[in-house]
Amino acid sequence: MPELYIYILVMAAVTYLVRMLPLVLMRRQIRSRFIRSFLYYVPYACLAAMTVPAIFFATSHLISAILGFVTALVLAYKEQSLIRVALGACAAVFIAERVLALVGML
């Protein structure tokens, strides 16, 4: 049981250091265009890394997941609103799951 408290303290220290060190070490404004553009895209890359793999395991069949993903990409590329992209992807997955069930692939 005491090891559990040590694990929690180490995790808390690591989490704190990761958030605190950039604030302490980087006191002046970042002027490098490369670093600024890199840091600009970090949240999008993290969100994609967390979301995209989950898309392919959220449905009963890989075909319906791919169809929903492609539908979302097309709607987002056409600059539709977030609600339209989400509803379009959900509708594509729903229809694909029903068609696959009728065909007997599920």
Rosetta constraint file for C-alpha pairs under 8 A:
AtomPair CA 1 CA 5 HARMONIC 7.21 0.50
AtomPair CA 2 CA 6 HARMONIC 6.59 0.50
AtomPair CA 3 CA 7 HARMONIC 6.19 0.50
AtomPair CA 4 CA 8 HARMONIC 6.25 0.50
AtomPair CA 5 CA 9 HARMONIC 6.12 0.50
AtomPair CA 6 CA 10 HARMONIC 6.13 0.50
AtomPair CA 7 CA 11 HARMONIC 6.13 0.50
AtomPair CA 8 CA 12 HARMONIC 6.08 0.50
AtomPair CA 9 CA 13 HARMONIC 6.10 0.50
AtomPair CA 10 CA 14 HARMONIC 6.14 0.50
AtomPair CA 11 CA 15 HARMONIC 6.07 0.50
AtomPair CA 12 CA 16 HARMONIC 6.05 0.50
AtomPair CA 13 CA 17 HARMONIC 6.03 0.50
AtomPair CA 14 CA 18 HARMONIC 6.13 0.50
AtomPair CA 15 CA 19 HARMONIC 6.50 0.50
AtomPair CA 16 CA 20 HARMONIC 5.88 0.50
AtomPair CA 17 CA 21 HARMONIC 5.59 0.50
AtomPair CA 18 CA 22 HARMONIC 7.40 0.50
AtomPair CA 19 CA 23 HARMONIC 7.40 0.50
AtomPair CA 20 CA 24 HARMONIC 6.38 0.50
AtomPair CA 21 CA 25 HARMONIC 5.87 0.50
AtomPair CA 22 CA 26 HARMONIC 5.58 0.50
AtomPair CA 23 CA 27 HARMONIC 6.69 0.50
AtomPair CA 26 CA 30 HARMONIC 7.94 0.50
AtomPair CA 30 CA 35 HARMONIC 7.52 0.50
AtomPair CA 30 CA 36 HARMONIC 6.77 0.50
AtomPair CA 31 CA 35 HARMONIC 8.00 0.50
AtomPair CA 31 CA 36 HARMONIC 7.28 0.50
AtomPair CA 32 CA 36 HARMONIC 6.16 0.50
AtomPair CA 33 CA 37 HARMONIC 6.00 0.50
AtomPair CA 34 CA 38 HARMONIC 6.05 0.50
AtomPair CA 35 CA 39 HARMONIC 6.05 0.50
AtomPair CA 36 CA 40 HARMONIC 6.09 0.50
AtomPair CA 37 CA 41 HARMONIC 6.65 0.50
AtomPair CA 38 CA 42 HARMONIC 6.59 0.50
AtomPair CA 39 CA 43 HARMONIC 7.98 0.50
AtomPair CA 41 CA 45 HARMONIC 6.23 0.50
AtomPair CA 42 CA 46 HARMONIC 6.14 0.50
AtomPair CA 43 CA 47 HARMONIC 6.13 0.50
AtomPair CA 44 CA 48 HARMONIC 6.12 0.50
AtomPair CA 45 CA 49 HARMONIC 6.05 0.50
AtomPair CA 46 CA 50 HARMONIC 6.27 0.50
AtomPair CA 47 CA 51 HARMONIC 5.99 0.50
AtomPair CA 48 CA 52 HARMONIC 5.59 0.50
AtomPair CA 49 CA 53 HARMONIC 7.09 0.50
AtomPair CA 50 CA 54 HARMONIC 7.08 0.50
AtomPair CA 51 CA 55 HARMONIC 6.44 0.50
AtomPair CA 52 CA 56 HARMONIC 7.15 0.50
AtomPair CA 53 CA 57 HARMONIC 7.07 0.50
AtomPair CA 54 CA 58 HARMONIC 6.11 0.50
AtomPair CA 55 CA 59 HARMONIC 7.70 0.50
AtomPair CA 55 CA 65 HARMONIC 6.42 0.50
AtomPair CA 55 CA 69 HARMONIC 7.31 0.50
AtomPair CA 56 CA 62 HARMONIC 6.26 0.50
AtomPair CA 56 CA 65 HARMONIC 5.27 0.50
AtomPair CA 56 CA 66 HARMONIC 6.95 0.50
AtomPair CA 57 CA 62 HARMONIC 7.48 0.50
AtomPair CA 57 CA 65 HARMONIC 7.56 0.50
AtomPair CA 58 CA 65 HARMONIC 7.32 0.50
AtomPair CA 59 CA 64 HARMONIC 6.89 0.50
AtomPair CA 59 CA 65 HARMONIC 5.94 0.50
AtomPair CA 59 CA 93 HARMONIC 7.84 0.50
AtomPair CA 60 CA 64 HARMONIC 7.70 0.50
AtomPair CA 60 CA 97 HARMONIC 7.52 0.50
AtomPair CA 60 CA 106 HARMONIC 7.46 0.50
AtomPair CA 61 CA 65 HARMONIC 6.63 0.50
AtomPair CA 61 CA 97 HARMONIC 7.51 0.50
AtomPair CA 61 CA 106 HARMONIC 7.18 0.50
AtomPair CA 62 CA 66 HARMONIC 6.16 0.50
AtomPair CA 63 CA 67 HARMONIC 6.16 0.50
AtomPair CA 63 CA 96 HARMONIC 7.77 0.50
AtomPair CA 64 CA 68 HARMONIC 6.12 0.50
AtomPair CA 64 CA 92 HARMONIC 7.51 0.50
AtomPair CA 64 CA 93 HARMONIC 5.09 0.50
AtomPair CA 64 CA 94 HARMONIC 7.94 0.50
AtomPair CA 64 CA 96 HARMONIC 5.24 0.50
AtomPair CA 64 CA 97 HARMONIC 6.06 0.50
AtomPair CA 65 CA 69 HARMONIC 6.10 0.50
AtomPair CA 65 CA 93 HARMONIC 6.43 0.50
AtomPair CA 66 CA 70 HARMONIC 6.07 0.50
AtomPair CA 67 CA 71 HARMONIC 6.07 0.50
AtomPair CA 67 CA 89 HARMONIC 7.90 0.50
AtomPair CA 67 CA 92 HARMONIC 6.54 0.50
AtomPair CA 67 CA 93 HARMONIC 6.61 0.50
AtomPair CA 67 CA 96 HARMONIC 7.52 0.50
AtomPair CA 68 CA 72 HARMONIC 6.16 0.50
AtomPair CA 68 CA 88 HARMONIC 7.80 0.50
AtomPair CA 68 CA 89 HARMONIC 4.48 0.50
AtomPair CA 68 CA 90 HARMONIC 6.62 0.50
AtomPair CA 68 CA 91 HARMONIC 7.88 0.50
AtomPair CA 68 CA 92 HARMONIC 5.27 0.50
AtomPair CA 68 CA 93 HARMONIC 5.09 0.50
AtomPair CA 69 CA 73 HARMONIC 6.22 0.50
AtomPair CA 69 CA 89 HARMONIC 6.62 0.50
AtomPair CA 70 CA 74 HARMONIC 6.14 0.50
AtomPair CA 71 CA 75 HARMONIC 6.17 0.50
AtomPair CA 71 CA 85 HARMONIC 7.79 0.50
AtomPair CA 71 CA 88 HARMONIC 6.73 0.50
AtomPair CA 71 CA 89 HARMONIC 5.50 0.50
AtomPair CA 71 CA 92 HARMONIC 6.93 0.50
AtomPair CA 72 CA 76 HARMONIC 5.97 0.50
AtomPair CA 72 CA 85 HARMONIC 5.28 0.50
AtomPair CA 72 CA 86 HARMONIC 6.86 0.50
AtomPair CA 72 CA 88 HARMONIC 6.73 0.50
AtomPair CA 72 CA 89 HARMONIC 5.18 0.50
AtomPair CA 73 CA 77 HARMONIC 5.95 0.50
AtomPair CA 74 CA 78 HARMONIC 6.27 0.50
AtomPair CA 75 CA 79 HARMONIC 6.52 0.50
AtomPair CA 75 CA 80 HARMONIC 5.66 0.50
AtomPair CA 75 CA 84 HARMONIC 7.65 0.50
AtomPair CA 75 CA 85 HARMONIC 5.56 0.50
AtomPair CA 75 CA 88 HARMONIC 7.69 0.50
AtomPair CA 76 CA 80 HARMONIC 5.56 0.50
AtomPair CA 76 CA 81 HARMONIC 7.57 0.50
AtomPair CA 76 CA 82 HARMONIC 7.74 0.50
AtomPair CA 76 CA 85 HARMONIC 6.20 0.50
AtomPair CA 80 CA 84 HARMONIC 6.19 0.50
AtomPair CA 80 CA 85 HARMONIC 6.42 0.50
AtomPair CA 81 CA 85 HARMONIC 6.32 0.50
AtomPair CA 82 CA 86 HARMONIC 6.16 0.50
AtomPair CA 83 CA 87 HARMONIC 5.98 0.50
AtomPair CA 84 CA 88 HARMONIC 5.78 0.50
AtomPair CA 85 CA 89 HARMONIC 6.10 0.50
AtomPair CA 86 CA 90 HARMONIC 6.12 0.50
AtomPair CA 87 CA 91 HARMONIC 5.98 0.50
AtomPair CA 88 CA 92 HARMONIC 6.09 0.50
AtomPair CA 89 CA 93 HARMONIC 6.21 0.50
AtomPair CA 90 CA 94 HARMONIC 6.04 0.50
AtomPair CA 91 CA 95 HARMONIC 6.07 0.50
AtomPair CA 92 CA 96 HARMONIC 6.00 0.50
AtomPair CA 93 CA 97 HARMONIC 5.98 0.50
AtomPair CA 94 CA 98 HARMONIC 6.32 0.50
AtomPair CA 95 CA 99 HARMONIC 6.15 0.50
AtomPair CA 96 CA 100 HARMONIC 5.99 0.50
AtomPair CA 97 CA 101 HARMONIC 6.05 0.50
AtomPair CA 98 CA 102 HARMONIC 6.23 0.50
AtomPair CA 99 CA 103 HARMONIC 6.16 0.50
AtomPair CA 100 CA 104 HARMONIC 6.04 0.50
AtomPair CA 100 CA 105 HARMONIC 5.34 0.50
AtomPair CA 100 CA 106 HARMONIC 6.21 0.50
AtomPair CA 101 CA 105 HARMONIC 6.01 0.50
AtomPair CA 101 CA 106 HARMONIC 5.34 0.50
